[in-house]
Every structure is written in structure tokens, then in C-alpha cells.
Amino acid sequence: MLLLIFIMVVGIVLGHFLRKKSVVIRANNILTTLAIYLLLFVLGVGVGSDKNIITNLPSLGWDAFILTVGAVFGSILCVRFVEKRFFP
């Protein structure tokens, strides 16, 4: 746990000093996107290999759809609120 906190603090300090370097920002954006793709792939492999999820997929589909629409709608509302409240 302490190692994770240390890594985060080092990242914050480096980010502060390198925030105006466009090469670093571009590389950070690319690495972040690649990390998200990798996480989504690993999540897909985990879901695809779980027989219980695959057999119950038809019944889980609607619940997942409703939760997804609710999460997206709630996120949009929160972003709108924050934009209007803190960034007029």
C-alpha cells in the first residue's frame, strides 16, 4: 500500500514539473489510452472465461443495459453540474 502511495506521489511531482512539455503530455495520453485498452481486453477475457456469466448473459443483458444507461446519464448530469458550478 505504501508503495502505491509513493508511486502516486512521485507521479504527481513529475507531472507538476513536466506539465508544460507537449511531448510528455502526448506520450501520457497515448500510454493512458493503451492502458485502458489493455484493461478492457483483460476484463473481456475474464468475463468470456466465466461460464456462469456466459450462461446467464441473456438475463444479465437487460440489467447491464439499464445500469449502463443510468451510469452514463448520471455522469452527464454530474459533469453538467460541475461545469456550471465551478467553470462558468
mmCIF file of the C-alpha atoms, coordinates in Angstrom:
data_MODEL
# 
_entry.id   MODEL 
# 
loop_
_atom_site.group_PDB 
_atom_site.id 
_atom_site.type_symbol 
_atom_site.label_atom_id 
_atom_site.label_alt_id 
_atom_site.label_comp_id 
_atom_site.label_asym_id 
_atom_site.label_entity_id 
_atom_site.label_seq_id 
_atom_site.pdbx_PDB_ins_code 
_atom_site.Cartn_x 
_atom_site.Cartn_y 
_atom_site.Cartn_z 
_atom_site.occupancy 
_atom_site.B_iso_or_equiv 
_atom_site.pdbx_formal_charge 
_atom_site.auth_seq_id 
_atom_site.auth_comp_id 
_atom_site.auth_asym_id 
_atom_site.auth_atom_id 
_atom_site.pdbx_PDB_model_num 
ATOM 1  C CA . MET A 1 1  ? 0.000   0.000   0.000   1.00 0.00 ? 1  MET A CA 1 
ATOM 2  C CA . LEU A 1 2  ? 2.810   2.395   0.857   1.00 0.00 ? 2  LEU A CA 1 
ATOM 3  C CA . LEU A 1 3  ? 4.487   1.584   -2.449  1.00 0.00 ? 3  LEU A CA 1 
ATOM 4  C CA . LEU A 1 4  ? 1.355   2.610   -4.340  1.00 0.00 ? 4  LEU A CA 1 
ATOM 5  C CA . ILE A 1 5  ? 1.147   5.877   -2.440  1.00 0.00 ? 5  ILE A CA 1 
ATOM 6  C CA . PHE A 1 6  ? 4.842   6.533   -3.082  1.00 0.00 ? 6  PHE A CA 1 
ATOM 7  C CA . ILE A 1 7  ? 4.426   5.857   -6.813  1.00 0.00 ? 7  ILE A CA 1 
ATOM 8  C CA . MET A 1 8  ? 1.435   8.196   -6.955  1.00 0.00 ? 8  MET A CA 1 
ATOM 9  C CA . VAL A 1 9  ? 3.302   10.981  -5.144  1.00 0.00 ? 9  VAL A CA 1 
ATOM 10 C CA . VAL A 1 10 ? 6.284   10.588  -7.488  1.00 0.00 ? 10 VAL A CA 1 
ATOM 11 C CA . GLY A 1 11 ? 3.895   10.766  -10.444 1.00 0.00 ? 11 GLY A CA 1 
ATOM 12 C CA . ILE A 1 12 ? 2.277   13.921  -9.102  1.00 0.00 ? 12 ILE A CA 1 
ATOM 13 C CA . VAL A 1 13 ? 5.653   15.607  -8.581  1.00 0.00 ? 13 VAL A CA 1 
ATOM 14 C CA . LEU A 1 14 ? 6.882   14.615  -12.048 1.00 0.00 ? 14 LEU A CA 1 
ATOM 15 C CA . GLY A 1 15 ? 3.598   15.704  -13.590 1.00 0.00 ? 15 GLY A CA 1 
ATOM 16 C CA . HIS A 1 16 ? 3.896   19.084  -11.923 1.00 0.00 ? 16 HIS A CA 1 
ATOM 17 C CA . PHE A 1 17 ? 7.367   19.732  -13.313 1.00 0.00 ? 17 PHE A CA 1 
ATOM 18 C CA . LEU A 1 18 ? 6.673   18.269  -16.775 1.00 0.00 ? 18 LEU A CA 1 
ATOM 19 C CA . ARG A 1 19 ? 3.176   19.655  -17.303 1.00 0.00 ? 19 ARG A CA 1 
ATOM 20 C CA . LYS A 1 20 ? 4.245   22.163  -19.959 1.00 0.00 ? 20 LYS A CA 1 
ATOM 21 C CA . LYS A 1 21 ? 6.199   19.689  -22.085 1.00 0.00 ? 21 LYS A CA 1 
ATOM 22 C CA . SER A 1 22 ? 3.983   18.790  -25.052 1.00 0.00 ? 22 SER A CA 1 
ATOM 23 C CA . VAL A 1 23 ? 5.940   15.595  -25.774 1.00 0.00 ? 23 VAL A CA 1 
ATOM 24 C CA . VAL A 1 24 ? 5.300   14.321  -22.252 1.00 0.00 ? 24 VAL A CA 1 
ATOM 25 C CA . ILE A 1 25 ? 1.622   15.216  -22.441 1.00 0.00 ? 25 ILE A CA 1 
ATOM 26 C CA . ARG A 1 26 ? 1.242   13.456  -25.799 1.00 0.00 ? 26 ARG A CA 1 
ATOM 27 C CA . ALA A 1 27 ? 3.080   10.363  -24.540 1.00 0.00 ? 27 ALA A CA 1 
ATOM 28 C CA . ASN A 1 28 ? 0.946   10.351  -21.392 1.00 0.00 ? 28 ASN A CA 1 
ATOM 29 C CA . ASN A 1 29 ? -2.242  10.465  -23.457 1.00 0.00 ? 29 ASN A CA 1 
ATOM 30 C CA . ILE A 1 30 ? -1.072  7.571   -25.637 1.00 0.00 ? 30 ILE A CA 1 
ATOM 31 C CA . LEU A 1 31 ? 0.027   5.469   -22.653 1.00 0.00 ? 31 LEU A CA 1 
ATOM 32 C CA . THR A 1 32 ? -3.231  6.140   -20.826 1.00 0.00 ? 32 THR A CA 1 
ATOM 33 C CA . THR A 1 33 ? -5.255  5.089   -23.867 1.00 0.00 ? 33 THR A CA 1 
ATOM 34 C CA . LEU A 1 34 ? -3.196  1.914   -24.287 1.00 0.00 ? 34 LEU A CA 1 
ATOM 35 C CA . ALA A 1 35 ? -3.613  1.077   -20.592 1.00 0.00 ? 35 ALA A CA 1 
ATOM 36 C CA . ILE A 1 36 ? -7.397  1.485   -20.863 1.00 0.00 ? 36 ILE A CA 1 
ATOM 37 C CA . TYR A 1 37 ? -7.490  -0.771  -23.937 1.00 0.00 ? 37 TYR A CA 1 
ATOM 38 C CA . LEU A 1 38 ? -5.423  -3.383  -22.124 1.00 0.00 ? 38 LEU A CA 1 
ATOM 39 C CA . LEU A 1 39 ? -7.685  -3.256  -19.064 1.00 0.00 ? 39 LEU A CA 1 
ATOM 40 C CA . LEU A 1 40 ? -10.802 -3.603  -21.240 1.00 0.00 ? 40 LEU A CA 1 
ATOM 41 C CA . PHE A 1 41 ? -9.242  -6.571  -23.050 1.00 0.00 ? 41 PHE A CA 1 
ATOM 42 C CA . VAL A 1 42 ? -8.343  -8.307  -19.781 1.00 0.00 ? 42 VAL A CA 1 
ATOM 43 C CA . LEU A 1 43 ? -11.837 -7.623  -18.444 1.00 0.00 ? 43 LEU A CA 1 
ATOM 44 C CA . GLY A 1 44 ? -13.325 -9.132  -21.617 1.00 0.00 ? 44 GLY A CA 1 
ATOM 45 C CA . VAL A 1 45 ? -11.151 -12.233 -21.258 1.00 0.00 ? 45 VAL A CA 1 
ATOM 46 C CA . GLY A 1 46 ? -12.238 -12.577 -17.633 1.00 0.00 ? 46 GLY A CA 1 
ATOM 47 C CA . VAL A 1 47 ? -15.919 -12.261 -18.491 1.00 0.00 ? 47 VAL A CA 1 
ATOM 48 C CA . GLY A 1 48 ? -15.610 -14.566 -21.507 1.00 0.00 ? 48 GLY A CA 1 
ATOM 49 C CA . SER A 1 49 ? -13.923 -17.281 -19.498 1.00 0.00 ? 49 SER A CA 1 
ATOM 50 C CA . ASP A 1 50 ? -16.556 -17.277 -16.738 1.00 0.00 ? 50 ASP A CA 1 
ATOM 51 C CA . LYS A 1 51 ? -19.102 -19.966 -17.660 1.00 0.00 ? 51 LYS A CA 1 
ATOM 52 C CA . ASN A 1 52 ? -21.635 -18.661 -15.139 1.00 0.00 ? 52 ASN A CA 1 
ATOM 53 C CA . ILE A 1 53 ? -21.718 -15.222 -16.773 1.00 0.00 ? 53 ILE A CA 1 
ATOM 54 C CA . ILE A 1 54 ? -21.902 -16.644 -20.295 1.00 0.00 ? 54 ILE A CA 1 
ATOM 55 C CA . THR A 1 55 ? -24.827 -18.963 -19.478 1.00 0.00 ? 55 THR A CA 1 
ATOM 56 C CA . ASN A 1 56 ? -26.749 -16.146 -17.761 1.00 0.00 ? 56 ASN A CA 1 
ATOM 57 C CA . LEU A 1 57 ? -25.884 -13.498 -20.362 1.00 0.00 ? 57 LEU A CA 1 
ATOM 58 C CA . PRO A 1 58 ? -29.420 -13.151 -21.800 1.00 0.00 ? 58 PRO A CA 1 
ATOM 59 C CA . SER A 1 59 ? -30.918 -12.335 -18.399 1.00 0.00 ? 59 SER A CA 1 
ATOM 60 C CA . LEU A 1 60 ? -27.947 -10.181 -17.390 1.00 0.00 ? 60 LEU A CA 1 
ATOM 61 C CA . GLY A 1 61 ? -28.128 -8.213  -20.630 1.00 0.00 ? 61 GLY A CA 1 
ATOM 62 C CA . TRP A 1 62 ? -31.121 -6.075  -19.735 1.00 0.00 ? 62 TRP A CA 1 
ATOM 63 C CA . ASP A 1 63 ? -29.891 -5.389  -16.224 1.00 0.00 ? 63 ASP A CA 1 
ATOM 64 C CA . ALA A 1 64 ? -26.496 -4.390  -17.598 1.00 0.00 ? 64 ALA A CA 1 
ATOM 65 C CA . PHE A 1 65 ? -28.132 -2.176  -20.225 1.00 0.00 ? 65 PHE A CA 1 
ATOM 66 C CA . ILE A 1 66 ? -30.254 -0.366  -17.642 1.00 0.00 ? 66 ILE A CA 1 
ATOM 67 C CA . LEU A 1 67 ? -27.263 0.120   -15.331 1.00 0.00 ? 67 LEU A CA 1 
ATOM 68 C CA . THR A 1 68 ? -25.138 1.403   -18.218 1.00 0.00 ? 68 THR A CA 1 
ATOM 69 C CA . VAL A 1 69 ? -27.735 3.919   -19.373 1.00 0.00 ? 69 VAL A CA 1 
ATOM 70 C CA . GLY A 1 70 ? -28.219 5.086   -15.777 1.00 0.00 ? 70 GLY A CA 1 
ATOM 71 C CA . ALA A 1 71 ? -24.480 5.455   -15.223 1.00 0.00 ? 71 ALA A CA 1 
ATOM 72 C CA . VAL A 1 72 ? -23.969 7.405   -18.449 1.00 0.00 ? 72 VAL A CA 1 
ATOM 73 C CA . PHE A 1 73 ? -26.956 9.655   -17.764 1.00 0.00 ? 73 PHE A CA 1 
ATOM 74 C CA . GLY A 1 74 ? -25.804 10.257  -14.168 1.00 0.00 ? 74 GLY A CA 1 
ATOM 75 C CA . SER A 1 75 ? -22.273 11.045  -15.328 1.00 0.00 ? 75 SER A CA 1 
ATOM 76 C CA . ILE A 1 76 ? -23.559 13.544  -17.871 1.00 0.00 ? 76 ILE A CA 1 
ATOM 77 C CA . LEU A 1 77 ? -25.670 15.252  -15.219 1.00 0.00 ? 77 LEU A CA 1 
ATOM 78 C CA . CYS A 1 78 ? -22.728 15.425  -12.797 1.00 0.00 ? 78 CYS A CA 1 
ATOM 79 C CA . VAL A 1 79 ? -20.404 16.856  -15.440 1.00 0.00 ? 79 VAL A CA 1 
ATOM 80 C CA . ARG A 1 80 ? -23.003 19.469  -16.390 1.00 0.00 ? 80 ARG A CA 1 
ATOM 81 C CA . PHE A 1 81 ? -23.398 20.451  -12.753 1.00 0.00 ? 81 PHE A CA 1 
ATOM 82 C CA . VAL A 1 82 ? -19.654 20.713  -12.151 1.00 0.00 ? 82 VAL A CA 1 
ATOM 83 C CA . GLU A 1 83 ? -19.123 22.700  -15.362 1.00 0.00 ? 83 GLU A CA 1 
ATOM 84 C CA . LYS A 1 84 ? -21.828 25.214  -14.488 1.00 0.00 ? 84 LYS A CA 1 
ATOM 85 C CA . ARG A 1 85 ? -20.886 25.425  -10.807 1.00 0.00 ? 85 ARG A CA 1 
ATOM 86 C CA . PHE A 1 86 ? -17.099 25.631  -11.000 1.00 0.00 ? 86 PHE A CA 1 
ATOM 87 C CA . PHE A 1 87 ? -16.340 26.685  -14.579 1.00 0.00 ? 87 PHE A CA 1 
ATOM 88 C CA . PRO A 1 88 ? -18.837 29.427  -15.521 1.00 0.00 ? 88 PRO A CA 1 
# 
